Amino acid sequence: PDIEQSIGYFKKVVTELNTSQWKPLFTDNLSNATCKPGSWNITDGVLSPNGNGDLWTKKPYGNFILDLEFKVAENTNSGIFIRTGDIEEWLHTAIEVQILDSFGKEKPDNQDCGAIFDCLKPQKNMVKKPGEWNRYTITCKGNKIYVVLNDRQVIDMDLNYWVIPHRNPDGSENKFNTAYKDMPREGYIGFQYHGHPVWFRNIQIRELEKTTVY
């Protein structure tokens, strides 16, 4: 995207992060979450998996800004699912913002941290080394998805360009049965357990009005 537009968008997000209308995504006891008993817990404000499945919001979200911090271990693979239509069939009904230990990779691809998994690579590799906290700000507004990783916008995505199942606009393949333009515009937010340690904190969300323009 145009540099001035990116700077303008980032300033807008920063301004909104300093306003009210923010709410914690989860309660401290995860009473507003869906997961297998004992599979996730919050200790001293840090959310982490104990194994055995993903974690989902009970409430669906459509247009929103999700702000959080995350930390990985070596070789961690995880992700944040947005607008998931069916948590039992998340692979083909959710959009995944990738979390991965890809620290130091010079040319990130659509499998690396900051990517829209299998669809769009981050503009730059901004993930920190394992053991350090990172910050994601994910904005969903209609057909647009923006991702800021550690103060750098890395994704500016227009879902309407993904018009064919299993195909990205650049001609490369993806694994999804549904073209992204046809993916749900509202759904559950999920945190993936992929068999690796991962930690989250300061998870907050601000819902956006449909009339908000970006």
BAPAVO-476185 format. One record per residue (C-alpha): residue number from 1; residue in three letters; chain; x, z, y. Coordinates in nm, 2 decimals, padded with zeros to 4 digits. Example, Ala and Ser with C-alpha at 12.3 -4.5 7.8 and 13.67 -1.06 7.14 Angstrom:
<pts>
pt num=1; residuo=ala; cadena=A; u=01.23; w=00.78; v=-00.45
pt num=2; residuo=ser; cadena=A; u=01.37; w=00.71; v=-00.11
</pts>
This chain:
<pts>
pt num=1; residuo=pro; cadena=A; u=00.00; w=00.00; v=00.00
pt num=2; residuo=asp; cadena=A; u=00.09; w=-00.03; v=00.37
pt num=3; residuo=ile; cadena=A; u=00.33; w=00.25; v=00.47
pt num=4; residuo=glu; cadena=A; u=00.13; w=00.34; v=00.78
pt num=5; residuo=gln; cadena=A; u=-00.19; w=00.36; v=00.57
pt num=6; residuo=ser; cadena=A; u=-00.01; w=00.59; v=00.31
pt num=7; residuo=ile; cadena=A; u=00.11; w=00.82; v=00.59
pt num=8; residuo=gly; cadena=A; u=-00.23; w=00.83; v=00.74
pt num=9; residuo=tyr; cadena=A; u=-00.39; w=00.91; v=00.41
pt num=10; residuo=phe; cadena=A; u=-00.14; w=01.19; v=00.33
pt num=11; residuo=lys; cadena=A; u=-00.20; w=01.35; v=00.68
pt num=12; residuo=lys; cadena=A; u=-00.57; w=01.34; v=00.61
pt num=13; residuo=val; cadena=A; u=-00.53; w=01.51; v=00.28
pt num=14; residuo=val; cadena=A; u=-00.30; w=01.78; v=00.43
pt num=15; residuo=thr; cadena=A; u=-00.56; w=01.84; v=00.70
pt num=16; residuo=glu; cadena=A; u=-00.83; w=01.88; v=00.45
pt num=17; residuo=leu; cadena=A; u=-00.62; w=02.11; v=00.24
pt num=18; residuo=asn; cadena=A; u=-00.61; w=02.35; v=00.53
pt num=19; residuo=thr; cadena=A; u=-00.99; w=02.36; v=00.57
pt num=20; residuo=ser; cadena=A; u=-01.26; w=02.56; v=00.40
pt num=21; residuo=gln; cadena=A; u=-01.49; w=02.44; v=00.12
pt num=22; residuo=trp; cadena=A; u=-01.23; w=02.49; v=-00.14
pt num=23; residuo=lys; cadena=A; u=-01.32; w=02.67; v=-00.47
pt num=24; residuo=pro; cadena=A; u=-01.12; w=02.77; v=-00.77
pt num=25; residuo=leu; cadena=A; u=-01.19; w=02.52; v=-01.05
pt num=26; residuo=phe; cadena=A; u=-01.20; w=02.80; v=-01.32
pt num=27; residuo=thr; cadena=A; u=-01.30; w=03.16; v=-01.32
pt num=28; residuo=asp; cadena=A; u=-01.03; w=03.41; v=-01.43
pt num=29; residuo=asn; cadena=A; u=-01.20; w=03.45; v=-01.77
pt num=30; residuo=leu; cadena=A; u=-01.27; w=03.08; v=-01.81
pt num=31; residuo=ser; cadena=A; u=-01.65; w=03.14; v=-01.84
pt num=32; residuo=asn; cadena=A; u=-01.71; w=02.81; v=-01.66
pt num=33; residuo=ala; cadena=A; u=-01.49; w=02.62; v=-01.90
pt num=34; residuo=thr; cadena=A; u=-01.54; w=02.45; v=-02.24
pt num=35; residuo=cys; cadena=A; u=-01.27; w=02.51; v=-02.50
pt num=36; residuo=lys; cadena=A; u=-01.22; w=02.65; v=-02.85
pt num=37; residuo=pro; cadena=A; u=-01.21; w=03.03; v=-02.85
pt num=38; residuo=gly; cadena=A; u=-00.87; w=03.17; v=-02.76
pt num=39; residuo=ser; cadena=A; u=-00.72; w=02.82; v=-02.71
pt num=40; residuo=trp; cadena=A; u=-00.65; w=02.87; v=-02.34
pt num=41; residuo=asn; cadena=A; u=-00.59; w=03.17; v=-02.12
pt num=42; residuo=ile; cadena=A; u=-00.52; w=03.28; v=-01.77
pt num=43; residuo=thr; cadena=A; u=-00.25; w=03.54; v=-01.73
pt num=44; residuo=asp; cadena=A; u=-00.13; w=03.66; v=-01.38
pt num=45; residuo=gly; cadena=A; u=-00.30; w=03.35; v=-01.23
pt num=46; residuo=val; cadena=A; u=-00.13; w=03.10; v=-01.46
pt num=47; residuo=leu; cadena=A; u=-00.33; w=02.89; v=-01.70
pt num=48; residuo=ser; cadena=A; u=-00.17; w=02.78; v=-02.03
pt num=49; residuo=pro; cadena=A; u=-00.27; w=02.67; v=-02.38
pt num=50; residuo=asn; cadena=A; u=-00.23; w=02.87; v=-02.69
pt num=51; residuo=gly; cadena=A; u=-00.29; w=02.56; v=-02.90
pt num=52; residuo=asn; cadena=A; u=-00.59; w=02.40; v=-03.07
pt num=53; residuo=gly; cadena=A; u=-00.76; w=02.17; v=-02.82
pt num=54; residuo=asp; cadena=A; u=-00.82; w=02.07; v=-02.46
pt num=55; residuo=leu; cadena=A; u=-00.99; w=02.26; v=-02.18
pt num=56; residuo=trp; cadena=A; u=-01.28; w=02.12; v=-01.98
pt num=57; residuo=thr; cadena=A; u=-01.50; w=02.21; v=-01.69
pt num=58; residuo=lys; cadena=A; u=-01.86; w=02.27; v=-01.77
pt num=59; residuo=lys; cadena=A; u=-01.96; w=02.11; v=-01.45
pt num=60; residuo=pro; cadena=A; u=-01.92; w=01.73; v=-01.39
pt num=61; residuo=tyr; cadena=A; u=-01.75; w=01.61; v=-01.07
pt num=62; residuo=gly; cadena=A; u=-01.76; w=01.27; v=-00.90
pt num=63; residuo=asn; cadena=A; u=-01.60; w=01.26; v=-00.56
pt num=64; residuo=phe; cadena=A; u=-01.35; w=01.54; v=-00.50
pt num=65; residuo=ile; cadena=A; u=-01.00; w=01.65; v=-00.42
pt num=66; residuo=leu; cadena=A; u=-00.83; w=01.85; v=-00.69
pt num=67; residuo=asp; cadena=A; u=-00.52; w=02.04; v=-00.59
pt num=68; residuo=leu; cadena=A; u=-00.30; w=02.23; v=-00.83
pt num=69; residuo=glu; cadena=A; u=00.05; w=02.32; v=-00.94
pt num=70; residuo=phe; cadena=A; u=00.19; w=02.25; v=-01.29
pt num=71; residuo=lys; cadena=A; u=00.51; w=02.32; v=-01.48
pt num=72; residuo=val; cadena=A; u=00.65; w=02.15; v=-01.79
pt num=73; residuo=ala; cadena=A; u=00.91; w=02.23; v=-02.05
pt num=74; residuo=glu; cadena=A; u=01.15; w=01.98; v=-02.20
pt num=75; residuo=asn; cadena=A; u=00.97; w=01.69; v=-02.36
pt num=76; residuo=thr; cadena=A; u=00.63; w=01.82; v=-02.25
pt num=77; residuo=asn; cadena=A; u=00.34; w=01.57; v=-02.27
pt num=78; residuo=ser; cadena=A; u=00.01; w=01.67; v=-02.11
pt num=79; residuo=gly; cadena=A; u=-00.24; w=01.53; v=-01.86
pt num=80; residuo=ile; cadena=A; u=-00.54; w=01.58; v=-01.64
pt num=81; residuo=phe; cadena=A; u=-00.86; w=01.40; v=-01.73
pt num=82; residuo=ile; cadena=A; u=-01.09; w=01.31; v=-01.45
pt num=83; residuo=arg; cadena=A; u=-01.46; w=01.19; v=-01.46
pt num=84; residuo=thr; cadena=A; u=-01.48; w=01.23; v=-01.83
pt num=85; residuo=gly; cadena=A; u=-01.81; w=01.09; v=-01.96
pt num=86; residuo=asp; cadena=A; u=-01.79; w=01.24; v=-02.31
pt num=87; residuo=ile; cadena=A; u=-01.54; w=01.51; v=-02.39
pt num=88; residuo=glu; cadena=A; u=-01.56; w=01.42; v=-02.76
pt num=89; residuo=glu; cadena=A; u=-01.47; w=01.06; v=-02.68
pt num=90; residuo=trp; cadena=A; u=-01.24; w=01.13; v=-02.39
pt num=91; residuo=leu; cadena=A; u=-00.99; w=00.85; v=-02.48
pt num=92; residuo=his; cadena=A; u=-01.24; w=00.58; v=-02.37
pt num=93; residuo=thr; cadena=A; u=-01.45; w=00.77; v=-02.12
pt num=94; residuo=ala; cadena=A; u=-01.19; w=00.95; v=-01.91
pt num=95; residuo=ile; cadena=A; u=-00.91; w=00.85; v=-01.67
pt num=96; residuo=glu; cadena=A; u=-00.59; w=01.04; v=-01.73
pt num=97; residuo=val; cadena=A; u=-00.34; w=01.14; v=-01.46
pt num=98; residuo=gln; cadena=A; u=-00.02; w=01.18; v=-01.67
pt num=99; residuo=ile; cadena=A; u=00.19; w=01.49; v=-01.70
pt num=100; residuo=leu; cadena=A; u=00.52; w=01.43; v=-01.87
pt num=101; residuo=asp; cadena=A; u=00.88; w=01.55; v=-01.87
pt num=102; residuo=ser; cadena=A; u=01.01; w=01.23; v=-01.71
pt num=103; residuo=phe; cadena=A; u=01.26; w=01.40; v=-01.47
pt num=104; residuo=gly; cadena=A; u=01.55; w=01.17; v=-01.37
pt num=105; residuo=lys; cadena=A; u=01.40; w=00.84; v=-01.49
pt num=106; residuo=glu; cadena=A; u=01.49; w=00.58; v=-01.22
pt num=107; residuo=lys; cadena=A; u=01.21; w=00.33; v=-01.30
pt num=108; residuo=pro; cadena=A; u=00.89; w=00.51; v=-01.41
pt num=109; residuo=asp; cadena=A; u=00.63; w=00.32; v=-01.60
pt num=110; residuo=asn; cadena=A; u=00.26; w=00.38; v=-01.67
pt num=111; residuo=gln; cadena=A; u=00.35; w=00.64; v=-01.94
pt num=112; residuo=asp; cadena=A; u=00.54; w=00.86; v=-01.70
pt num=113; residuo=cys; cadena=A; u=00.45; w=01.16; v=-01.49
pt num=114; residuo=gly; cadena=A; u=00.24; w=01.06; v=-01.19
pt num=115; residuo=ala; cadena=A; u=00.09; w=00.75; v=-01.36
pt num=116; residuo=ile; cadena=A; u=-00.26; w=00.67; v=-01.43
pt num=117; residuo=phe; cadena=A; u=-00.19; w=00.67; v=-01.80
pt num=118; residuo=asp; cadena=A; u=-00.14; w=00.32; v=-01.96
pt num=119; residuo=cys; cadena=A; u=-00.28; w=00.16; v=-01.65
pt num=120; residuo=leu; cadena=A; u=-00.08; w=00.21; v=-01.33
pt num=121; residuo=lys; cadena=A; u=00.28; w=00.34; v=-01.28
pt num=122; residuo=pro; cadena=A; u=00.37; w=00.58; v=-01.00
pt num=123; residuo=gln; cadena=A; u=00.53; w=00.43; v=-00.70
pt num=124; residuo=lys; cadena=A; u=00.82; w=00.67; v=-00.74
pt num=125; residuo=asn; cadena=A; u=00.93; w=00.93; v=-00.99
pt num=126; residuo=met; cadena=A; u=00.87; w=01.26; v=-00.81
pt num=127; residuo=val; cadena=A; u=00.85; w=01.51; v=-01.10
pt num=128; residuo=lys; cadena=A; u=01.09; w=01.80; v=-01.09
pt num=129; residuo=lys; cadena=A; u=01.31; w=01.91; v=-01.38
pt num=130; residuo=pro; cadena=A; u=01.15; w=02.13; v=-01.65
pt num=131; residuo=gly; cadena=A; u=01.09; w=02.48; v=-01.55
pt num=132; residuo=glu; cadena=A; u=01.01; w=02.41; v=-01.18
pt num=133; residuo=trp; cadena=A; u=00.67; w=02.40; v=-01.03
pt num=134; residuo=asn; cadena=A; u=00.52; w=02.06; v=-00.92
pt num=135; residuo=arg; cadena=A; u=00.22; w=02.00; v=-00.71
pt num=136; residuo=tyr; cadena=A; u=-00.06; w=01.74; v=-00.77
pt num=137; residuo=thr; cadena=A; u=-00.33; w=01.64; v=-00.52
pt num=138; residuo=ile; cadena=A; u=-00.57; w=01.41; v=-00.69
pt num=139; residuo=thr; cadena=A; u=-00.85; w=01.24; v=-00.48
pt num=140; residuo=cys; cadena=A; u=-01.14; w=01.06; v=-00.64
pt num=141; residuo=lys; cadena=A; u=-01.37; w=00.88; v=-00.40
pt num=142; residuo=gly; cadena=A; u=-01.60; w=00.60; v=-00.54
pt num=143; residuo=asn; cadena=A; u=-01.38; w=00.33; v=-00.68
pt num=144; residuo=lys; cadena=A; u=-01.06; w=00.47; v=-00.53
pt num=145; residuo=ile; cadena=A; u=-00.81; w=00.72; v=-00.68
pt num=146; residuo=tyr; cadena=A; u=-00.52; w=00.86; v=-00.50
pt num=147; residuo=val; cadena=A; u=-00.25; w=01.08; v=-00.64
pt num=148; residuo=val; cadena=A; u=00.01; w=01.28; v=-00.44
pt num=149; residuo=leu; cadena=A; u=00.29; w=01.43; v=-00.64
pt num=150; residuo=asn; cadena=A; u=00.53; w=01.67; v=-00.47
pt num=151; residuo=asp; cadena=A; u=00.43; w=01.55; v=-00.12
pt num=152; residuo=arg; cadena=A; u=00.46; w=01.18; v=-00.20
pt num=153; residuo=gln; cadena=A; u=00.17; w=00.95; v=-00.26
pt num=154; residuo=val; cadena=A; u=00.25; w=00.78; v=-00.59
pt num=155; residuo=ile; cadena=A; u=-00.09; w=00.63; v=-00.68
pt num=156; residuo=asp; cadena=A; u=-00.33; w=00.42; v=-00.47
pt num=157; residuo=met; cadena=A; u=-00.58; w=00.28; v=-00.73
pt num=158; residuo=asp; cadena=A; u=-00.89; w=00.06; v=-00.69
pt num=159; residuo=leu; cadena=A; u=-01.08; w=00.08; v=-01.02
pt num=160; residuo=asn; cadena=A; u=-01.26; w=-00.24; v=-00.93
pt num=161; residuo=tyr; cadena=A; u=-00.95; w=-00.44; v=-01.01
pt num=162; residuo=trp; cadena=A; u=-00.96; w=-00.33; v=-01.38
pt num=163; residuo=val; cadena=A; u=-01.23; w=-00.58; v=-01.49
pt num=164; residuo=ile; cadena=A; u=-01.14; w=-00.65; v=-01.86
pt num=165; residuo=pro; cadena=A; u=-01.12; w=-00.40; v=-02.14
pt num=166; residuo=his; cadena=A; u=-00.77; w=-00.35; v=-02.27
pt num=167; residuo=arg; cadena=A; u=-00.62; w=-00.54; v=-01.98
pt num=168; residuo=asn; cadena=A; u=-00.45; w=-00.43; v=-01.65
pt num=169; residuo=pro; cadena=A; u=-00.46; w=-00.64; v=-01.34
pt num=170; residuo=asp; cadena=A; u=-00.10; w=-00.74; v=-01.39
pt num=171; residuo=gly; cadena=A; u=-00.18; w=-00.88; v=-01.73
pt num=172; residuo=ser; cadena=A; u=-00.03; w=-00.60; v=-01.93
pt num=173; residuo=glu; cadena=A; u=-00.24; w=-00.44; v=-02.21
pt num=174; residuo=asn; cadena=A; u=-00.39; w=-00.09; v=-02.22
pt num=175; residuo=lys; cadena=A; u=-00.56; w=00.10; v=-02.50
pt num=176; residuo=phe; cadena=A; u=-00.90; w=00.15; v=-02.34
pt num=177; residuo=asn; cadena=A; u=-01.22; w=-00.01; v=-02.48
pt num=178; residuo=thr; cadena=A; u=-01.39; w=00.01; v=-02.14
pt num=179; residuo=ala; cadena=A; u=-01.27; w=-00.17; v=-01.83
pt num=180; residuo=tyr; cadena=A; u=-01.19; w=00.09; v=-01.57
pt num=181; residuo=lys; cadena=A; u=-01.44; w=-00.06; v=-01.32
pt num=182; residuo=asp; cadena=A; u=-01.70; w=00.04; v=-01.57
pt num=183; residuo=met; cadena=A; u=-01.58; w=00.39; v=-01.63
pt num=184; residuo=pro; cadena=A; u=-01.80; w=00.69; v=-01.53
pt num=185; residuo=arg; cadena=A; u=-01.79; w=00.77; v=-01.16
pt num=186; residuo=glu; cadena=A; u=-01.88; w=01.13; v=-01.24
pt num=187; residuo=gly; cadena=A; u=-01.77; w=01.35; v=-01.53
pt num=188; residuo=tyr; cadena=A; u=-01.58; w=01.65; v=-01.65
pt num=189; residuo=ile; cadena=A; u=-01.23; w=01.75; v=-01.55
pt num=190; residuo=gly; cadena=A; u=-01.00; w=01.82; v=-01.85
pt num=191; residuo=phe; cadena=A; u=-00.66; w=01.97; v=-01.91
pt num=192; residuo=gln; cadena=A; u=-00.48; w=01.83; v=-02.21
pt num=193; residuo=tyr; cadena=A; u=-00.31; w=02.02; v=-02.48
pt num=194; residuo=his; cadena=A; u=-00.08; w=01.77; v=-02.66
pt num=195; residuo=gly; cadena=A; u=00.12; w=02.02; v=-02.87
pt num=196; residuo=his; cadena=A; u=00.37; w=02.11; v=-02.59
pt num=197; residuo=pro; cadena=A; u=00.40; w=02.40; v=-02.35
pt num=198; residuo=val; cadena=A; u=00.25; w=02.34; v=-02.00
pt num=199; residuo=trp; cadena=A; u=00.15; w=02.57; v=-01.72
pt num=200; residuo=phe; cadena=A; u=-00.10; w=02.54; v=-01.43
pt num=201; residuo=arg; cadena=A; u=-00.17; w=02.76; v=-01.13
pt num=202; residuo=asn; cadena=A; u=-00.35; w=02.75; v=-00.79
pt num=203; residuo=ile; cadena=A; u=-00.61; w=02.51; v=-00.93
pt num=204; residuo=gln; cadena=A; u=-00.87; w=02.44; v=-00.66
pt num=205; residuo=ile; cadena=A; u=-01.13; w=02.17; v=-00.59
pt num=206; residuo=arg; cadena=A; u=-01.31; w=02.04; v=-00.29
pt num=207; residuo=glu; cadena=A; u=-01.61; w=01.82; v=-00.35
pt num=208; residuo=leu; cadena=A; u=-01.65; w=01.53; v=-00.11
pt num=209; residuo=glu; cadena=A; u=-01.97; w=01.38; v=00.03
pt num=210; residuo=lys; cadena=A; u=-02.05; w=01.03; v=-00.08
pt num=211; residuo=thr; cadena=A; u=-02.04; w=00.93; v=00.29
pt num=212; residuo=thr; cadena=A; u=-01.67; w=01.03; v=00.32
pt num=213; residuo=val; cadena=A; u=-01.46; w=00.73; v=00.40
pt num=214; residuo=tyr; cadena=A; u=-01.10; w=00.67; v=00.29
</pts>
